[in-house]
Every structure is written in C-alpha cells, then in structure tokens.
C-alpha cells in the first residue's frame, strides 16, 4: 500500500526540499512557532511556481485558539478566495465552538468557500471534547480529510484512537496522522493505525549568516532564545520518513 507523506513547510526553500525528499503533498503555512497561520499571497504563488506536487494552504488568521468571531471568519473567507485565485490545490482550516465542538456554521462557510477544492480540517480537531462526535460532524459537513494525533500530544501516543477514527471514517473521510511523526516511529504509526497518509514538519535548526549581531534586542518575543537561528525544513528527515512508511523502515 502506498502511503502519502504530507510535509508542513513555510518557505520556498522548504517546499523544494520536501518535494525532492519524496513528499507527496505540501501544507504551506506561515508562523509555525504558533502552530501555523495563513501564508502570504507572495509565498503561495512562489511555492506553486517552484514545485510540481499538490500544495494545500492553511487558512488560520492568528495563533491561539480556534474560536473565531464574524470578523475572523470574514478574513478567512477572503483568504480562501485569494488562495483559489493563486491556483492553490487545497485548503486546511476549521473553527470550534466555546464548548469544544465543531463550529458547524463557521466550518460550513469555509468549506463552501473552498469548494471544489479538497478541505482538510486541521488539528483543532484534537482539542475538541469528543473526537468521535467531531469526526461524524466533519463527515456530515463534507470535509475531505482530518489531521489528527488522536487527541494525544503526538500521533505515536494516539495510535489507538487514530486507528479507531480510521475505522469510523471508513472511505467517507480521510484520517491523516500527524504530530510528532519522525523517521523512527512513522512505520509503527502507519502499521498501528492503518492510515494512508501521514503529516510531519521535519525540521532542523539553521544558524544565520549575520556577522554583526545586536545584543539584548528582540524583534519578536523576548522568550525566543536566538533570533539569528530558525527552524527550516529538513529534507533528510522527510526522506527518511518516506522511506520508512514505504516499507524501508518497517
């Protein structure tokens, strides 16, 4: 069985590296330090021009929780419209209610805006109060896919629940395992869950090339330990996961 590996990327360089490593699809994000937010139009167009595999864009207006007001939803709808104008291949999004259930009205509006593109409900799913209930709701709304760690901190820890969701969804909705997937555990996640798709960041730390480094100045948040280094896509890790799930690491 062929397993699709989706790589989460935040740059043109990362997109190219992930494709070369064997990823079958990209999730394009900005601001991964906060779990991913909507990428810029320039980023979408540049990535789409540079790779030949499907690119899905996350549509998330901010970090934090997934409870959105009317203004947030309006921004998301406009971002979906713009992403479609860039010829993006799919949308990754979603919204929740205060009580931890799927915001069916908000998510339905996002789905309608994304149509006819495939729609993935992101890991907001993992912080809902009842994963079975949430999967049923998303299936009824017409979502094509859900990304999940099984409600656990990582997919390897959530194997039993992911397997249950795969069985529950059947061929009506794709359950994609993600969260903490690495080359050392990817084959076990696939074997234990029977998923046909896995998702990973696959990153490494890159040291910047600035010779002069201003001391004691933080452009971003003060808790960031080093603004002269950042996480980038690690093609070697993605390639190792691809190899593992195709049977090389089993």
Secondary structure by P-SEA (a helix, b strand, c coil): cbbbbbbbbccaaaaaaaaaacccccccccccccccccccaaaaaaaaaccccbbbbbbccccccccccaaaaaaaaaaaaaaaaaccccccccccccccccaaaaaaaaaaaaccccccccccccccccaaaaaaaaaaacccbbbccccccccccaaaaaaaaaaaacccbbbbbbcccccccaaaaaaaccccbbbbcbbbbbbbccccccccccccccccccccccccccaaaaaaaaaaaacccc
